[in-house]
Every structure is written in structure tokens, then in C-alpha cells.
Amino acid sequence: MNNEQHKFFLYARKSTDVEDKQVRSIEDQIAELRVFAKQENLNVVDIFIEKQSAKIPGRPIFSEMLKRIEDGEADGILAWHADRLARNSVDGGRIIYLLDIGKLASLKFPTLWFENTPQGKFMLNIVFGQSKYYVDSLSENTKRGLRQKVKRGEYPGPAPIGYINDSRTKTVVVDRKKSKIIRGAFELYAEGNSRLEDISDFLAQRGILSRGGKRIHKTRATFILSNPFYTGLFRYSKELHEGKYEPIIAKKIFDKVQEVLKQRGRPHHKTKYEPQDFCGLLKCGTCGMSITGEYRVKKQKNGNVHDYIYYHCTKKNKSIKCPELCIRQEELDKQISSQKQNDWLEPMKEWIKVATTLVKIARDSNLLEKKVAAKEIFGLNLRLASRALRGEPQNQWAALCAAHEMASKKFERLVLVGADGFEPSAYGL
């Protein structure tokens, strides 16, 4: 089959790899490939243009082209060079496999001769391997170069605010204007009276803004104030290295700033009591979530500072926007301690009175009273199995049963409450 009978896809790719900066642009590739196709009488049915690196698999345009080749829309590829098609073993292997199964009949390159024979596919494999080796070697050489640069004290990345990268000398030099502003920000924060927001305002007023032209976020301000680069040390691979550039912040000022950052990261005020006294006791009446406590500090205009503890819903129920407001601990304590909230005392007293009669009921022969008492204690938990009665006490009776067993084991006596009064009295066995 001659070239006129084959259908070719034209594939052009401009890699983002550093080593490819001098290769022909996509427009130039397409123009020269069209001339080559005309000279060779190639039938080009579609053009694929990609701007993604071939170092790793997963190029969407490349994958689409191979899919259409598998579907029989074309059986040839025209590209500037084999390394335009693949610089990794996976994509290279896909090209070879399509040649093996006959889906690809021809590959054409103006800069490389290829024939679809065992020898030709062997040479193509070598070309793909050379491309991958070049990429791997370049990556390793780049890393080695960066390590050597770091050992010499040369910073291998973009300089932080206050410095600039000198493209002529490949070094980092001081930005005389901005370095004074950065130094002023350090000195201001070291005084201990400024917030991170104040530092952002300080920088913004002097022209140091985010890339979007806005005031820098306090997180960015923290990064600036905690960056040891300004003292002559820089981080690389999680290690500190001494730089061969001019420091703009004295070590004493930097350490003072770190201390202020550390102190401001802690709670500003602590009261005598932790706000956990009523935590775990209450649930929100609206959404059912837990009630938690927190400190709040209020500053008066006259300079007085007051600490308060508030309790509020955790609002963790995502299906409900809980409207419940917070309540002061003093008010919550007052309500818990009020007579109205102590309605549980009367039922407790009644339970104690019933408990005092249990010994008498157990000793008497009134079976109906025994049934009523057993149902009160066990509810529906009584079971009869193997001619033995078993059951677990419910509610408050479970605690009484546990106390009974403990007292029996220790002192061989049954502890029950007395006939009158709030306090329990003991009955001997």
C-alpha cells in the first residue's frame, strides 16, 4: 500500500519541558509538516494539537488520536519527530503495539526515517528510549545542580518580598525599597502591640499587596514574619542552609517576633474556672446537638476587661440552621439551681418511700404486692428459663440493685433506705 492509500493524522506538540524551549513552535511544525505531506503525497485527514508534556502518560489529545486510530479512522501518524509522540515508556509502548496489531501502518517524520518492519520498530523503540533517558537525565541533572547551588549558599527559588532574583548573576540581591518596608513590619510587630491585620495594613499602605492587588491575608503576613530567609537562612528540602546573600533582619528582632507570634497564638485571657462545668449535661432543645462552653472577653471604653463564660449549641446538625442563642454561665447556674428546675426531688422522695417497703413486701405472702413491686423494678425484663427466674432491673432500680450486691459482698448485709426521711438506713439480713 503506497502513501496515497494511507490516511494520516497530523500530530503537533509543543512541550512545556525546559529543554524544549528552543524547538519549533506549533505553527512552524504544522506549516513544515504540511509541506512534507505534500511532497510525500500523504493524505492528512485531521490535525491534532497538544500543549502538554509527553514525560508522563495521560495526554488527552494524544489519547483521543490513538482511540480514533483504533476505530479505523486513520492508519498513519505524521509528526515532526518521534519524541513528539512519546517520552515515556507507556505511550511509546502504545505506539509499538498499534504497529504490531496492524492498526498503525505507517509513521512519517521529516527528521527521522521509519519503516514498519521488525528492524524499524526496533529502532523506533530505541528512539523512544533515548527520549525518556534524556528526560530522566535532565531531571536528575537539574536536581543535582540545585543541590550544589544550595551547598554554595545560593537560594534556588524565587526570592521573597524584600529581595529580587538577579537574572544576570543568577543570585538573590536586596530590594532596597521593599526591604526597608519589610524591616519596618518586623520592628512594628516586635513591639507586641500590633495584630497581624495591622501588619497587613502597614504593608498595604506602603505598596506591598497580594498578586490580585488586595491587602495580603494574615496567613501570608504570618509567613513573612516567620520566614528565616530575612536573617540569612533559607529552607530547602526541610533543612536550613546559610545563604550567601545580605540579611535584612537582625537575629534579635526576628527572635522577638517569633516570641510574639507564639504568645499571640495562645488564649489571651484565662479565668479561674474552665468553661466545661456544664458541658455534657445539656442538649439543644431545637436541633438536639450538644451544648458547649467558651470564654469571651469584653473590653470597656474605660479600659476595664471582663471575662465571661457562655454556653451555646455546637450547631453541628447540618440539616438544621439552629437559631438558639448563647446564655451566660451565671444565668444557666441560676436556672439549674432554682426550685422550678428541681422538680425531680419529689419523684426521688416517692421512689425512696417505695424502696423502704421492699423488704417487708419480700417477706410477706401477698403475691399481688410482689407482682406490682417486681413489675416496677424489672418492667418487662423478667425471663423464666430452665426453671430459673432472671431479669435486669430498670431505671433507678438498677443502681439500687448494684448497691445491694456491693454491700452484701463486703459486709453481708442489705442496705436499704429507712422508712422516713431522705437518708437511707441499713437493714440486717
TORZA-454086 format. One record per atom (N, C-alpha, C, CB): residue in one letter; y, z, x. Coordinates in pm, whole numbers, plus 50000, padded with zeros to 5 digits. Each point is the difference from the previous one (the first is absolute). Glycine has a CB too. Layout:
# residues N
aYZX
...
END
This chain:
# residues 429
m498805000050085
m501205000049915
m501245000050089
m498775012449815
n502154977750164
n501204999450082
n501065009449945
n499484976250062
n501665024750011
n501065009349964
n500604997049864
n500495002750241
e499544984449719
e500614996349873
e499215005549882
e500904979350107
q497795022949913
q499175004949891
q500045015149987
q498544980350032
h501945026750069
h500145014549995
h501315003849931
h498635002250212
k501355009349720
k501225005849943
k500385012350082
k499414991549766
f501845008550282
f500445010550090
f501025009249933
f499584984750194
f500315028149840
f501055009649970
f500815002050129
f498615011549817
l502704987550172
l500875002750114
l500365014849997
l500934976250000
y498795030850111
y500275014550008
y500975002750113
y497705005449909
a503435001150055
a501025003550100
a500265014949992
a501074977149985
r498995029350131
r500245014450004
r500905003450118
r497775004449893
k503255003750076
k500815005550107
k499735014850007
k501794982449971
s497575021950134
s499615013950012
s501205008850026
s497774992950085
t502075020049880
t501035009950033
t499695006950132
t500435003549756
d498514992250311
d499645005950129
d501104997650101
d497564996749950
v502605012850141
v501054998950102
v499814987750086
v500215024750001
e498534972250036
e499764989050092
e500264986449938
e498335014150113
d501864985649753
d500184987249933
d501464996849970
d497765003149903
k503155004550153
k501414997949967
k500494986350044
k500365024550022
q499004969550079
q500474987250052
q499244988149944
q500665011850207
v498364990749702
v499254988649947
v500874992349902
v497835012350030
r501684975649935
r500774991549910
r500175006849864
r499154979650120
s501975018049819
s500245005349867
s499074993149902
s502405005150057
i497485000649823
i499144994049898
i500464985949965
i499515022849908
e501814975350083
e500524986749967
e499614989850106
e501915010649880
d498184993550247
d499624990950109
d498504997049996
d501895009050139
q497325001449834
q498564997949992
q499664989749893
q499625023550077
i500964978349804
i499694991049888
i500444985850032
i500235019249839
a500974979650220
a500514986650032
a499084992850098
a502345008149961
e497244998650145
e499154993450099
e498584997949948
e501385010450181
l498154998849733
l498674998149942
l499984988149905
l499585024650023
r501544973049907
r500074988349912
r499934987150082
r501375013249834
v499344986750280
v499964988350089
v498604997850053
v502395003850064
f496965007249978
f498634999150051
f499044995049892
f500505018850161
a499684986449715
a499134995649889
a500144985249974
a500195022549899
k501044972350112
k500234985749978
k499344991850109
k502175005149886
q497954999750239
q499404992850111
q498474999649989
q501935006950143
e497485003949808
e498545001049993
e499444995849864
e500135018450168
n500774976849744
n499574996049865
n499305011449925
n499774976550084
l500825035649923
l499445011749932
l500575001049859
l499725011950220
n499434990849684
n500415001449860
n500315014849972
n498574979949932
v502705023750077
v500435013849977
v500275001949850
v501015001650234
v498225007449700
v500115001849854
v500845012249963
v497794989049975
d502435020150120
d500825011749969
d500435006750130
d498805003449778
i502285004450211
i500555007050117
i500005015049973
i501454980050060
f498085027750037
f499995014649991
f500905005650110
f497645000149902
i503295008550060
i500955005950095
i499845015249997
i501644980749969
e498165025150147
e499795014650009
e500925005850107
e497594997449925
k502915014950047
k500885006750095
k499435013650041
k501974988149899
q496735013150092
q499355012750031
q499154998550126
q499985006249756
s499965004550323
s499254999850124
s498534997549975
s501655015650100
a497694977749997
a498574997249992
a499195010150081
a500514975749967
k500115035150078
k499285009850081
k498935007349920
k502035002850139
i498254999449730
i499055007249917
i499644991549879
i500935022350077
p497874979649866
p499614992249881
p500865003849880
p497664998550088
g502324992849811
g500685003449876
g501224991749968
g499175022250036
r501064966750036
r501144991549967
r499784993449864
r500454995850247
p500455006349657
p499764994749864
p500004984849993
p501055020649914
i499874972650156
i500074985449994
i498784993850067
i502525001050000
f497095004550113
f498824995250072
f498755001549913
f501085006250219
s498795005449715
s498845002449915
s499984990449881
s500015024150069
e501154973149874
e500084990649889
e499564986050044
e501865013549900
m498574982550221
m499624986950051
m498484998950017
m502234998350117
l497155012049941
l498554999650018
l499275000149867
l500285011750218
k500264995449683
k499395000249867
k500004986049939
k500745024049968
r500364969050048
r500094986449944
r499114990350076
r502345004849926
i497444997850202
i499064991850077
i498585002449949
i501525000750203
e498155012149771
e498685003149946
e499794993449864
e500025021850124
d501074976549800
d499914993849868
d499954984850009
d501235019449906
g498894975150214
g499864985750019
g501274991949987
g497765003049917
e503425003450083
e501264992549986
e500374992750129
e500755016849832
a498744987850280
a500244993350129
a498875003750094
a502535000349966
d497304991950138
d498955002950098
d500514999250142
d498334991349840
g503005009250177
g500594999650132
g501265008550007
g499054977350033
i501285027650087
i501215007950024
i500764993850115
i498895021149914
l502414977550067
l500904995250104
l500955011350036
l499844976049917
a500185028050211
a500885010850046
a500484996850139
a498785017049858
w502294989950186
w500584997350130
w499045003650113
w502255004049903
h497065007650082
h499065004550102
h498975008949932
h501754998850185
a497115003149877
a498955008449942
a500475014449982
a498284985250106
d502635019549983
d500465013849985
d500905001749878
d499835002850247
r500624986149692
r500735001149873
r499055004349887
r501634982350077
l497085014149938
l499025003249896
l499465014150014
l499414976049991
a500315028550130
a499375013150016
a500295005850137
a498214993349840
r502105019850158
r500075007850123
r499195012749986
r502284990650050
n496795009349855
n499085011249984
n498614994449974
n501845015149911
s497154992850116
s498624995149992
s499564996949858
s499505013250203
v501074993749698
v499594997849860
v500434986349952
v500155024549957
d501144972250056
d500504987149954
d499414988550081
d502115011149927
g497734991250203
g499364989750082
g498584997349955
g501435006750192
g497855004149775
g498634998649953
g499934992749866
g499435020850122
r501564981049791
r500014993149871
r500154984850019
r501005020749891
i499854975550205
i500174985750028
i498704994050053
i502455003850050
i496915003150045
i498754995150057
i498924999049891
i500605010250223
y499354999749688
y498975000149895
y500204988349903
y499835025050019
l501424971949945
l500254988749912
l499614986850066
l501875012849893
l498284986650239
l499534988150073
l498484999349998
l502025000950148
d497335010849866
d498535000350001
d499404995449869
d500125018650163
i500494985449725
i499404996749870
i500534986849944
i499755024549956
g501114968950117
g500464986749960
g501194999849907
g497714993250029
k502845018449936
k501205000149916
k501214994850077
k499065019549871
l500974983150259
l501014994350089
l499344989250083
l501315021850008
a499294966449988
a499444988950078
a500804997050124
a499114990549790
s502205013150207
s500864996050111
s501155009750018
s499394976049960
l500975026350165
l501205007550038
l500814991250094
l498825022649975
k502494976550000
k500854991650082
k501175008150055
k499344979749864
f500895019050268
f501105006850068
f500684990250094
f498825022449983
p502514976150014
p500694991250095
p499865004950144
p501614994149821
t498175019150195
t499975005850135
t498605003150049
t502225009449954
l496764987649965
l498635003750035
l499034990249937
l500655024350018
w498394970850062
w498994990949946
w498835008249946
w500684981750162
f498825014349719
f498835006749943
f499114989649933
f501325021249965
e497354980350058
e499004991549935
e498975009149935
e500364981250168
n499295015549707
n499075008449924
n498564997950046
n501564999249804
t498165006050312
t498664999550059
t499695014050052
t500224975250063
p498525027649972
p499705013250057
p500875003350121
p497674997549919
q502564992350167
q500855002350116
q501455002749957
q498494985250139
g501955007349759
g501375001749954
g500225013849939
g500134975449961
k498915029449957
k500125013249940
k499915011050105
k499014991049788
f500205006550318
f499935009650110
f501355001250069
f497574994550032
m503094994249994
m501325000350063
m501045006349907
m499394979450131
l500465018049735
l500935006049905
l499865015250001
l499904979349857
n498885025650152
n499765014450010
n500685005850123
n497824997049883
i502124995750227
i500655004650122
i501525000849982
i498134989950137
v502444999949797
v501445000049976
v500415011849913
v500034975050021
f499205027649870
f500295011549915
f499895013050080
f499154987449798
g499825013450286
g499815012050083
g501145002050097
g497554997249979
q502944991850080
q501145001050092
q501255005049928
q499034981350137
s501185013949739
s501155004349922
s499945015049973
s500164977349896
k498655027550065
k499835014349974
k500185008150128
k498444994749810
y501015000350300
y500155007050128
y501465000950041
y497744992050069
y503014997449906
y501425000050035
y500755010749921
y499874975550051
v499815025549817
v500655010149916
v499635014050046
v499984984049807
d498715018250218
d499555013250044
d500625003950134
d497864996549877
s502184994050215
s500565002850132
s501495002949991
s498284985250104
l502415007149812
l501435002149984
l500285014049946
l500324975549961
s498885028849938
s500175013249942
s499785010950104
s499274991049778
e499665007550300
e499715010150102
e501055000050110
e497564997649950
n502874990550089
n501044999250104
n501315006249952
n498934979250089
t501375018749782
t501225005849943
t499925015250002
t500324979849855
k498535025750103
k499835014650000
k500095005550142
k498564998349795
r500824994750300
r500045004650138
r501434999850053
r497674991750035
g503054997649929
g501404999250043
g500845011249943
g499744975550016
l500015028149857
l500755011049938
l499685013250067
l500024987649783
r498705014550250
r499625012550068
r500685001250135
r497804999649882
q502264989550191
q500665000350130
q501505002449985
q498254984650091
k502315009549806
k501435001949975
k500315014549969
k500164976549916
v498975029850003
v500185014149965
v499885008850124
v499084995549770
k499965001350318
k499845007950122
k501234999350089
k497564996049988
r503154992950002
r501234998650080
r501195006749932
r499134978550092
g500635027349788
g501095006749930
g500844990549915
g500045016450183
e499444971549793
e500744990249920
e499495000449856
e500364985250204
y500565016549703
y499625001049860
y499584986349948
y501585019449967
p497214979349971
p499484986849963
p500334995549858
p498215004550160
g502685002349771
g500284996249861
g501494998949973
g497905011249931
p502464986749941
p501424999249964
p500695013450020
p499474982049835
a501705017750223
a500725012350032
a500535006649874
a500634990450223
p499405023149771
p500555007049885
p501524999149997
p498045015550003
i502554988949884
i501464999849986
i500645007950113
i499794997849749
g501204996450315
g500655006350115
g499664992950129
g499945021649881
y499054969550112
y499594992050114
y499854985549954
y498815019850108
i501144971049987
i499754986049970
i499004994450102
i502334997449900
n496924992550059
n499084993250091
n500744988850071
n498035005649852
d502054995350280
d500654989750081
d499004988950025
d501545017050110
s498674971549827
s499064988950012
s500004993950140
s500314995349757
r500785006450313
r500094994050135
r499155007950100
r502314991649948
t497805021750045
t499285008450097
t498705005749944
t502195005650102
k497554991949766
k498805005249934
k499955015250008
k498804978850055
t502355027749936
t500075014550006
t500795005449881
t499864999150251
v500145014149736
v500765006849895
v501255005950063
v497895005149867
v503274991850073
v501265005250053
v500755007149888
v500124981350172
v500825027349866
v500755008049905
v501024991449926
v499695020350146
d500354981449721
d501064994049919
d501165009850002
d498354987249850
r502695009750225
r501065009650027
r500695005149874
r500344988850216
k499805002749683
k500685004049877
k499095008649912
k501374979150011
k497455015949961
k499115007249908
k499405012550063
k499484978349890
s500375021850241
s499445011950066
s500905012149980
s498884985250170
k502445012649827
k500935011149977
k499855005549858
k501604990050166
i498125001149737
i499815004449862
i498715008049987
i501264979949918
i497685015550146
i498735007249997
i500145013650066
i498754978250003
r501965022250108
r500225012750068
r500785009649910
r499984988250223
g501015006449706
g500785008349908
g499155005549886
g502004986550057
a497045005549895
a499115004649893
a499125011450049
a500014977149899
f499475021950223
f499195010850057
f500825012750014
f498614983150123
e502595015649929
e500855011950021
e500385006549868
e500894989650209
l499355002149688
l500365005349869
l498845007949940
l501574980849965
y497245013650042
y498855006649940
y499585012450079
y499254978049910
a500995021850220
a499645011550083
a500795012449963
a499424984350185
e501755014049752
e500815011549959
e499335008049889
e502044987450065
g497045006349863
g499235007149899
g500645001049864
g499095012550183
n502054980949795
n500705000949872
n499914987249916
n501545016150108
s497754973949941
s499954987049933
s498604997149947
s501844991750148
r498125001349741
r498744995349944
r499704986050054
r500345013949790
l498454981550183
l499664986450041
l500864989849927
l497655007450048
e502694995649826
e500894991249925
e501374999050067
e498785006149789
d501655005050271
d501294999950071
d499934991050124
d500465023449918
i498394976750147
i499824991350117
i500014985449958
i498675017950116
s500694979149770
s500014986349949
s501434995549969
s497705003349905
d503085005850035
d501414996849970
d500794998050129
d499845013249787
f499914995350311
f500684999150130
f499754986350064
f499775025050030
l498984970649967
l499654987050060
l500594988449919
l497895010150091
a502034991249775
a500514989349915
a501504998050016
a498175004949838
q502565006150173
q501464999250017
q500384993350130
q500235020549864
r498834978850230
r500284994050131
r499244986950020
r500395022850091
g499124971749796
g499454986550004
g498524998950026
g502164993650076
i497115017549932
i498574999450021
i499315001549864
i500215009650236
l499264979249714
l499414999549867
l498584994550008
l502274996949898
s497045002849989
s498664994149994
s500124984850009
s499135019449860
r499744973750150
r500024985450008
r500594993849874
r498015000950150
g501865006249739
g500554995149875
g501475003349982
g497765002249904
g502855003850198
g501425003449992
g500295012849924
g500434976150011
k498535032049966
k500195012649928
k499915011850095
k499054989649792
r501365022050157
r499905012350078
r498535002750031
r502115009349894
i497554994050229
i498615002150038
i499445012249929
i500434989350223
h498295010149745
h499345010949930
h499835011950095
h498794983649850
k501105028350090
k499885012050084
k498714999850083
k501325012749829
t497654980050124
t498784998750081
t500294992650129
t498615000249791
r502224989450199
r500404992550119
r500885008550090
r499854978749870
a501015029450068
a500855009050079
a499145010050077
a501864997549831
t497095007450105
t499085009250068
t499334993250119
t499615012049783
f499984975450197
f499354992650109
f500954998450119
f498594987749831
i502675009450142
i500984998550108
i500165013250075
i501204982149869
l498975028850055
l500275012950061
l498795005850074
l501665004049821
s497144991150150
s498805005250065
s499424990250102
s499535013049793
n501194976150235
n499504989950093
n500345003950144
n500254982249822
p498745020850260
p500285004250139
p500514988650088
p498235017249975
f501784970649970
f500494988650077
f501395002750056
f498624984649858
y502205022250061
y501395002350039
y500145009650119
y500644995849764
t498275011450268
t500035009050116
t499384993650124
t499905019349843
g499624968150143
g499394993250114
g498494999449994
g501925007450132
l497484996949756
l498554999549983
l499664991249881
l499755023150101
f499234968749911
f499614991649889
f498505001149974
f501904984450052
r497725013549822
r498595000749961
r499364986250007
r500505019749850
y498294980150204
y499204987650001
y498545004149999
y501794986950127
s497475007849776
s498595003549981
s499835015149988
s499324979650130
k501565026649791
k499975014449970
k500225008750122
k498474994849814
e502104999750290
e500315007750121
e501474998450035
e497634997250084
l502935013149981
l501394999550045
l500064994850142
l500605019149848
h500354971850176
h500194994450134
h501485001250037
h498064983949968
e502185017850159
e501385000950049
e500584986150015
e499485021750119
g501644975949817
g500604986850002
g500974998050115
g499724999549756
k500414987750285
k500964996550105
k501294994649937
k498104994950163
y502445012649745
y501264996449935
y500865012549992
y498904981349865
e502345017150100
e500945011250002
e499885008549873
e501554986350141
p498155026949872
p499975008649882
p501425001849945
p497955012150089
i502154989949778
i501335002249942
i500125013849934
i500194975449964
i498685032050029
i500015013449942
i499445009950101
i499754990649766
a500975020350256
a499535010350092
a498805007249939
a502335002850093
k496765001449992
k498795006949954
k500345012649922
k498764990950197
k502285016149842
k500395012349933
k500434997349856
k500705009650220
i500094979949760
i500454996349865
i498814995549916
i502264993450090
f496854998549969
f498834995049927
f499125011549953
f500074978850134
d499685030949956
d499165011549962
d500655008149889
d499095000850233
k502235000749771
k500705007449896
k499854992849865
k501645008850172
v498464978149828
v499844992149878
v498595001649944
v501714983550082
q497285016550006
q498625001749954
q499805013749936
q499224984450179
e501455025849875
e499905013349943
e500635000649861
e500035009750230
v501114983549754
v500664999749869
v499134992449900
v502275001150111
l497164987749932
l499104992549911
l498815008649957
l500694978750112
k498795029149982
k498875008549970
k500385011049901
k499074995250227
q502085011049797
q500465010749911
q500304994849861
q500935012050197
r499674976249795
r500364994649869
r498784994849924
r502234993950091
g496655004749980
g498784996149933
g499305011649932
g499774981950165
r500735030449860
r499425011949937
r500835003849879
r499105007950221
p500375000849690
p500795004849886
p501235007450048
p497935001749861
h503224995850075
h501265006150043
h500085014849965
h501084978049975
h498355026149912
h500105013749953
h498635004849957
h502384996449928
k497345016150100
k498755006049955
k500315013249932
k498704988850187
t500785013149694
t500195012549930
t498855009450030
t501284988249819
k498875023950134
k499005010250031
k498654996849940
k501825016750013
y498204977949866
y498764997349929
y499744984949993
y500315021249865
e498464975050159
e499624986049987
e499974996049853
e498665001450214
p501684986149752
p500034996049859
p498624996549946
p502304991650037
q496715016849995
q498654997449954
q499495010949907
q499584987750211
d501275021949754
d499555011549923
d499354996249868
d501815013150107
f498784977349822
f499484996149870
f499264986650003
f501855012949897
c498024981150221
c499284987450011
c498515002349972
c501704991350168
g497684999449761
g498615001649963
g499805007249869
g499474999950238
l501605005949709
l499935007449874
l500334991249881
l500605020650122
l500314970049897
l500574992749887
l499654985150002
l501855016549996
k498054977749886
k499864985749982
k501174995049914
k497465001450020
c502944986150002
c501094994349922
c499564998249855
c500914988350206
g499935016249703
g499684999049859
g500134986049944
g500745023149979
t499894967850095
t500184986349952
t498964990450054
t502425004549982
c497394995650150
c499074990350060
c498745006250057
c501964986350052
g497955027249951
g498805006750046
g499865001350150
g498994991549799
m501995003850278
m499935001150145
m500355014350046
m500604975650020
s499145027250108
s500265013350053
s501495002750013
s497834999050123
i502515013949878
i501375004350024
i500105004650144
i500335006849757
t500664988350316
t500195003650140
t501375006250020
t498464981650071
g501735024950044
g501285006550029
g500634994250125
g499185020849892
e502144980150116
e500714994950118
e501295007650021
e498984977449966
y501495022650160
y501285006050034
y501134990349967
y498925013650182
r502184992049779
r501224992249989
r501155008450053
r499104987249800
v501805006350269
v501145006850061
v501284994849937
v498745003250217
k502105006049741
k501284996449940
k501135005750084
k498974999349770
k501954991950267
k501165004250079
k501235000149911
k498984990550211
q501735020749791
q501235001149922
q501194995250082
q499025019349871
k502064977850059
k501194995250069
k500585010350095
k500484985749805
n499295027250163
n500525010650089
n499135002250123
n500995010749800
g497934981250212
g499155001050118
g498745008149981
g502044997750129
n497855009649760
n498805007949975
n498794990949974
n501425018649908
v497434985650140
v498764992449985
v498995008649926
v500454986850212
h498935007649683
h499035007449920
h498674992549998
h501865009749859
d497074997950156
d498654994549993
d499415002949863
d499685003050249
y499684987049693
y499345001749871
y498604994150008
y502224999349878
i496935005650034
i498664994349985
i499884994749858
i499005015850173
y500614971649815
y499844993649870
y498554995649983
y502414992350003
y497145007949874
y498664995049966
y500174987949909
y498955023250023
h500214966750000
h500094987949919
h498674992750002
h502454998150049
c497414992449860
c498794991849991
c499894991050123
c500125000649747
t498654997650302
t499804991150115
t500184985349962
t498435016850098
k501534980549769
k500224986449948
k499084989650064
k502375006349959
k496374997650060
k499044990850062
k499244991549900
k499785016350182
n500484985949692
n499354991949897
n500754986749989
n499235020749873
k500174968650178
k500674987050007
k500144993449864
k499104997550229
s500125007249674
s500064993849868
s501125005949913
s497554995650016
i503055015450029
i501055006749922
i501195002750090
i498295010649848
k502904986350104
k501215003850070
k500425013749948
k500724975750033
c498865034750037
c500165013749950
c501485003849996
c497735006150091
p502774998749793
p501415003549988
p500315014650030
p500174982349832
e498785025650201
e500215014450017
e500945002950117
e497715004149905
l503195005750075
l500975003950101
l499485011750081
l501864991749854
c498835011750253
c499605011250085
c500515013149941
c500024984950204
i499415026249844
i500405013249954
i500095009350120
i498914996349775
r502115012250225
r500175009650111
r498875010249998
r502514996949991
q497115008050127
q498925009750010
q500355012849926
q499354990350220
e501925013849783
e500415012249931
e499764998949849
e501715004150179
e498614984249764
e499814997949857
e498524999549965
e502184987649990
l497035005750096
l498564999249975
l499375013950009
l499974976650091
d500445031350005
d499505013750015
d500345008349878
d500234998250250
k500985000049700
k500465007549882
k499144996749878
k502325000150093
q497374986949890
q499204996149885
q498565004950011
q501474980049972
i497975019350148
i498625004750019
i499915015049976
i499594981650164
s501465025849872
s500005014649988
s500435004849862
s500475001150241
s500064990349673
s500505004249869
s498865003849907
s501984985250029
q498315024049870
q498985004449904
q499434988449920
q501165021949984
k499694968349987
k499564988649921
k498894992450070
k502284998349901
q497825001250229
q498994992750076
q498765008550028
q501834986750102
n498215026249860
n498875008950028
n499115002049878
n501395011450171
d498524978649741
d499185000949882
d498515001350033
d501724986849880
w497945010450242
w498605001050039
w499535014550011
w500254978450121
l500715031349884
l499605014050016
l499235005349879
l502015003450143
e498454992949735
e499335004949880
e498564995149991
e502225000649886
p497524986150133
p498604995650000
p499175007050106
p500754978149915
m499875024950199
m499295006950107
m499575014049956
m501304986950170
k499635020049762
k499675013549952
k498874999649898
k502365007150040
e497664982849870
e498964998849901
e498654997350065
e501694991749837
w498334999950266
w498754997150072
w499435012650065
w500804976650042
i500105031650012
i499565012450065
i499355009449897
i501844997750173
k498775002849708
k499435008649896
k498604995449962
k502315004749914
v497494982150074
v498674994749968
v499025003150111
v501044981949865
a499425016850260
a499125002450114
a499505014350004
a501224982450125
t499605027249828
t499595014150005
t498855003049905
t502325006050061
t497464985549839
t498945002649901
t498674993550038
t501765001449826
l498224990850281
l498794992450032
l498805008850030
l501464982250086
v498755029149984
v498885008850034
v499375005749874
v501095005650220
k499774998749689
k499515005749874
k499224989549919
k501955016049997
i498614971649995
i499324989449926
i498654996850061
i502224990649935
a497715009150199
a498744997050067
a498945010449973
a501294988450176
r499125024649809
r499035010949981
r499585001349853
r501025011850196
d499844984049711
d499685001349858
d499034989149957
d502255010349958
s497244991049918
s499024990649947
s500594990249901
s498295017350033
n503054981849959
n500664990849908
n499994985950062
n501485018849908
l497574973150043
l499824986650060
l501174990749970
l497545003049979
l503094998649905
l501134991449965
l501175002250096
l499285000349759
e500995012750274
e501065002950095
e499664994350138
e500585020849870
k498144979950166
k499584994450129
k500224984950003
k498305018550025
k501394974849860
k500194985449993
k501474996450017
k498004998149849
v502885009350080
v501444997350010
v500505002150142
v500285006949760
a499275003950305
a500445003050137
a499484989450097
a500035024649946
a498684971450035
a499434989950090
a500714986649986
a497795011649987
k502554984749888
k500724987449980
k501395000550060
k498694996149791
e501955015750202
e501335001750060
e499944998450151
e500645015349813
i498284990250246
i499894999850147
i499494986550050
i499565024649997
f499394970049940
f499344988150053
f500374987049927
f498165015050067
g502444986149815
g500294988049924
g498724992749966
g502234998150113
l497694989049920
l498784992149978
l499214998050128
l501154988349812
n499085020550287
n499354998350131
n498645006750010
n502264998750097
l497285008849798
l498715006750006
l498874989949987
l501035020949904
r497954980550181
r498834991249996
r498745008550007
r501304981250111
l497675014549815
l498715006650002
l498984990650063
l500585013749794
a498874990450320
a499044991650072
a498955008750064
a501764982650042
s496985013349943
s498865007750055
s500055014549952
s499964984950203
r500385016649670
r500045013149937
r501005009450067
r497634996949935
a503374997050131
a501045008150067
a501364994949955
a498505004350201
l502405005349773
l501364996949954
l500924998650120
l499615012249783
r501114976650222
r500934997650111
r501344995149943
r498084994650158
g502995009249912
g501314995349955
g501085003650098
g499255002249766
e501834990350233
e501165002350086
e501165004849914
e499224982350164
p501385029349869
p501145004849922
p501164990250007
p499285023650044
q501544975949855
q501144991049995
q501305007650010
q498674984249863
n502385008450178
n501375005250004
n500095013350076
n500454988649782
q500245021350160
q500245012650070
q498745008350019
q502295000049906
w496654997050013
w498775007750011
w499274997050130
w499835000249751
a500394988250304
a499354996650127
a500465009550111
a499844975949929
a501485026950073
a500535009250100
a499435014149980
a502104986350014
l497775018049861
l499455013349972
l498555000950043
l501575002349809
c497674986950168
c498604999650042
c499875000950151
c499454986449798
a501455006350272
a499975000450147
a500305014050052
a500704976050008
a500295030649930
a500345013750040
a498855009549972
a502414995349956
h496905002349933
h498855008349964
h498884999050102
h500594997049761
e499124990350280
e498934998050098
e500365005950135
e499344979249881
m501935019250160
m500435005450129
m499905015150002
m501544980750028
a498925025749864
a499955014649994
a498585005049995
a502195000249884
s496924992650046
s498605004249990
s499324999650135
s499934991549766
k500374997950312
k499364998750132
k500495010750096
k499774975549962
k501515028050030
k500575009250100
k499745014649964
k501754983050050
f498445020349820
f499975014249965
f498985003449891
f502385001050063
e496854988749892
e499015001849895
e500635006249876
e498235002450173
r502924992349789
r500635004649879
r500734988249936
r500245023550093
l499994977549782
l500674989549924
l501435004149976
l497844993149891
v503104998550151
v501405003049984
v500504992949876
v500325003050249
l500185004449656
l500594994649879
l501315007149972
l497734994149909
v503065000050005
v501275006449966
v499775011149901
v501224978750043
g499675030849959
g499895011449910
g500384996549858
g500485014850190
a499364995049720
a500254997549860
a501474997749970
a498015013749947
d502854993350124
d501444998849973
d500764997250130
d499785015649803
g501414979250183
g500864997950116
g499764986750067
g500045024450032
f500804972550065
f499974987050069
f499024999950114
f502354996649937
e497455015350127
e499165000450121
e498535001249962
e501885010550129
p497214983249949
p498565001149972
p499435013550048
p499794975050019
s499155029549915
s499295011950043
s498574996550027
s501525014749868
a497724993950201
a498654997050044
a498975006949911
a500834997250233
y498084995349739
y498875005749927
y498804999950091
y500914992349777
g498385018850228
g498765000550080
g498894992849929
g500705021850100
l498334973949977
l498864993149942
l499155009849918
l500004983650192
END
